[in-house]
Amino acid sequence: MIAELSLPTAAQLAQLSRKLEQKLPTQILEFHGFEPLTNPSRSNADKKWCPFIDAKCKKSRSGGACALQAPSSPPVIICPNRLYAENFSVIRNIAEEVFGDACELVEAVEAEDRRRKNTLSGNEVVVYGQGFSGEIGIEAPSEDESSGSFKVDYVLTRVDADLKPELIVAIEVQTIDTTNKYSDASSQYYAGKPYPGYGKTPKPGWTKAGFNWENVTKRILPQLIYKGHALRRERLATHGLFFVLPDPVFKKILTRVGGSLLPYPKGPGTITFHSYQLAEPLENGVRPIEKVQELTTTVEQLAFAFVSPQNLPPLGIYQETLTRKLEELKP
């Protein structure tokens, strides 16, 4: 008798794909801004320098990598500073879209200096965030006075002649954390030596580090929904919240919520995703970042999709799995 073949469902295939993906090795694609062991990479590594923000690398203690890549997969940016290349162009692009091409991004102290000198042009946009004025914390509502605050990465505001806000834009910038470590590889690169790879890897250079995609569910989406709701209560936030992230992370978000986010025009209570990816390197070895996707949806759409996902495992999968496991125990 020929046994019937039981083909896996789409959900089972997706689950298997996630498990395999978590076990895939990765290689460091960019080390201090360039391909590892190239002259500019070694020069920056010697100084523990980030060429994208022209300052000390924030990841030099954990490894100095800007982006990792798994086999047959696109690169994944793992450091937010990598997204700030070309003089924070991802922030400037949003500012120009909202405030107009003539807007000028300035620090708060510069705006105050111009106010005192009566030299404000009317195009100034005060920026609070990395690379400009420091981040500002929003007090968290609680009866406990020690509840602290939460932060949005960037808050931009157009100001009038008295430096009073006229229009507000908030921007979140996130990449993805890694699982396991790639420090064994980076320690070799800091020493100017090639990395042979761990264990029996497919080829030299592969590390044990992976991508912590669970953070999409545990941290990124809940924070985004909370901050989106908080910003919706702001009368001056007429364009909603912007979220800048690597394109593979955006794809994971769409997978997590079932890909059912309806597009909306920008307005109060919306979230606009801007996803970016690394392009092929130029002659000087620098990889430009390219905008891949833009999607504007509402906070409610995202929250409902998050709590009501459509891409669930098959009905009864827990019972089926437990039954199989228990059967395996029988002699």
N, C-alpha and C positions, 0 to 999 in steps of 0.2 A: 504494500500500500504506500502510495506517495503522500507524504505529509503536506498539508496545505501551507503555503507561504503566507506569513503575516507581515504585510508591509507596514513600516513605521508611519505614524501620522506626521503631519507638518509640525505640530507642536513638539513631538518627540525628536524629530530631526533638529529643530531649533535648540532644544535642550542639549542634545548631543553636541551640536556645534558650539554652544557656550562652554561646555566642559572641555572640549578640545582646545578652544581658543584660550582658556585660562591656563592650559598646560604648555602652550606654544612658547618657545624661546623668543627673545627679542634681541636686537642689536642696537647699540647706540648709534643713531644716524648723525646726530650733531653733538659735538662736545665743545663747550665754550664757543658756540656759534658756527663751527665748521666741522667737516668730516674729521674724525679722530686721526691724530698723528700728522695731519697736514701742517705746514708751517704756521698759518694764522691760528689754528687751533692750539698748537703747542705754545705759541706766544701768549695767547689769552690764558691758557691753563697755568702757565708759570706765574701769572699775576692774579690768578683766580678771578678773571675779569669777564663781565658780560658785555659784549659789543653792542647789544640791542638797546640797552639803557645807559651805556657808558658808565658803569659803576661795578662794584664788587658783585660777583655772582652769588645769588641767594641760595644756590644749590651746591656750592662748592664743598660743603661739609658732607652732603649726602651723595655727591657723585658728579656734579657739573654737567649733566646731560640736559640738552634742550628738547630733544625728540627721540623717541624709540620707534622701532619698526619690527613687526613680526613677519614671518615668511608669507609671501603672496598677499600682503595687506598694505594699505597706504600708511605713511608715517603718522604718528600721533604726537602732537606737541604736549609735553608734560610740564612745562614751566610757563606761567603767565607772562613773565618778562619776554619770552620769545614772541608773544603777540604784540609787543610794544615796539617792534622794529619800525624803522623809517620815521623816527621821531613821533611815536605814539599815533601813527596814522589811523589805527582803528578807532581811536577816540576822536580824532579830528574829523574823520569822515562823518561820524554821527553828529558832531557839533555843526558842521556845515549843512547837513541835511535839515536840521531843526532850526538853526539860527541864521542860515544863509551863508553864502560863500565868502562874504566880507567879514565874517566874525573873526575875532582875535582871542585866542585862549591865553589867559593871563593868570598869575597867582594873585591871591587876595592882597598881599602887601603891595604889589605893583598897581592894582586897581585903586587902593587907598592913596598911594603916592600921586597918581594921576588926578584923583579927586581933589587933593589938597592944592595941586598946581593948576587946577582947572583945565586939564588937558585931555579929559575923557572924550573919546570920539563917538561913543554910542554903540560901537561894535564890540566892546569888551564882553567876554564871557569868562567869569571867574570859575576856576576849576579846583575842586577839592579831590585829591587822589594822588597816587604815586606819580612822581615826576613833576608835580605842580605843587599846590598847597597840600598839606597833610590830609589824611582821611578824616572825615567827621563822623562821630558816633551818634546814632539816633537812640534816645533813651527808650528802653524797653518798658512797656507798661506793667506795673506790678505793685502790690501793696508793700513789698519788701524793698526798702531803700537801697539794698545792695544788689539789686537785680542786674545792674550794669546796662550795657547798650548793645545794639547790633549795628553793623556797618555796611554801607554800600560802597563798592570799590571806587566809583566816581560819581560825584554830584556836580553838575554844571549849571550855572545860572547866569542869565543875562541880567545886567544891573542898570538902574537908572542913574541920574546925576548924583543922587545921595547914597549910592551903593545899596539900594533896596532891590530885592529880587523881583524880576518881572516875569520870568519863565524858567522852569526847572526841568532838567533832564537827569535821570539816574541811569548808570551803566554798571552792570555786573560783568566781571571778566573771570572765567574759570577754565582750567584745563582738566587734567585727570591725575589722580595719584597712582602710584605703582604698587604692585604686590611683589613680595620678595625684594631682593636688592641687586643692584648692578655695580656695587662698590668694588667688587673684585676686578671688573673690567676697567673702571675709572682709575683705580689705583695704578694699573699698568699704564694707562694713557698719561697719567700725571708723571710717571717715570719715563715717558717717552718710548715705551715698549709696546709691541703688539699684544693683543689679548688672544690666547689660543682658544678660548671658549671653555665652558664648564662641561665636564663629563664627556659623553659621546654625542656631542651636538652636531648638527648637519654640516657646519663649516666653522672656521675660526671666527671669533667675535661674538658668538651668541651668548647671551646672559640668561640667568634664571628669572629676571624681572618680567612681570606681566602688567596688565592694566586693571585697576580696581574698578571695574564697571559697576559693581554693587553700589558704589558711591552715588551713581546717578539716582538710584532709588532712595538710598538712606540719607543723603545730604543735599545734593544739588537741587532736585525737584522740590523737596519741602521748603528749602530756603527761598527758592525762586517764587513759589506760590505765596509764601508769607510776605516777602518784600513787595511783590506785585500788589497784594491787597493793601498793604500799608501805604504804598505810593498812590493808589487810587483815591485815597482820601485827601490828596493834595490838589488844591484848586489850580495851582500853577503848573502842575505836571500834565500838560495837555497831550503829550506824546507817549505816555506810559513809561514802561521800563524797557531798556535795551539789554540784551545778553550776548556777549561776545565769547565764542568758544571754538575749539577745534571741530572740524567737520565730522570726524569719527564719533566724537562725543555727542554731537547733535543727532547723528543717526541712531545712536543708542537710546537717546531720549525718545525719538519717534517710535523706535521698536518697543520701548517700555510702555508707552501710552497707547500703543496699537496703531500708530500712524493716522489717527483720526482727528487731528487738530484742524479746525476750519480756519481759513484765512479771513482776516478783518483789516479794515483800514486803521492806521495808527490813531490812537485817541486815548483818553483817560481809561485806565484799567486794562490796557493792552500790554503784551510782552512781545518784543521784536527780537528774534534770534538772528544774529549775524555769525555764520560759520566760516572758518578759514582753514586753508590747507597749505602745506609747503609746496612750492613749485620746484621745478628742476633747477639745479644750481647754475648761476651765471658764470662767466669766465673767471671772475674773481673768487669763485667758490661759495658765494653767498646764495642762499635759497630765499627768494622773495616769498612773502605770504600772499595768497590770493583768496579773495572772497568767493565762496562756493555757493552758499544758499542764504536766502533771507526769507523769513516767515514771520508775519505778525498775526497773533491770535489773542484771545482774551484770557485773563487770569482764570475765569470760570471754566473756559474750555480746557485749560491745562489741568486745573484742579479736578474736574469731573473725570477726565481721561485717566488721571493718576490713580484715583480711587475706584475707577470702574474699567480696568483694562480689559481689552477684548481678546488679546493673544494669550489666553489661559491654556494650561495643559488639558488633555482630554478628560472628560467626565469619568470619575472613578479611578483616576490614575494612582491615588494614594492606596486604595484598597488593592488594586492590581499589583502594585509594587510590593506591598506588605505580604500579600499572598505568595508571590514568587519567592521573596526572601525566606519566608517561613517554610515553604516547600523544600527549599535548598537544604534545610537543616535535617530533613528526614533521611534515614539511611536508604 
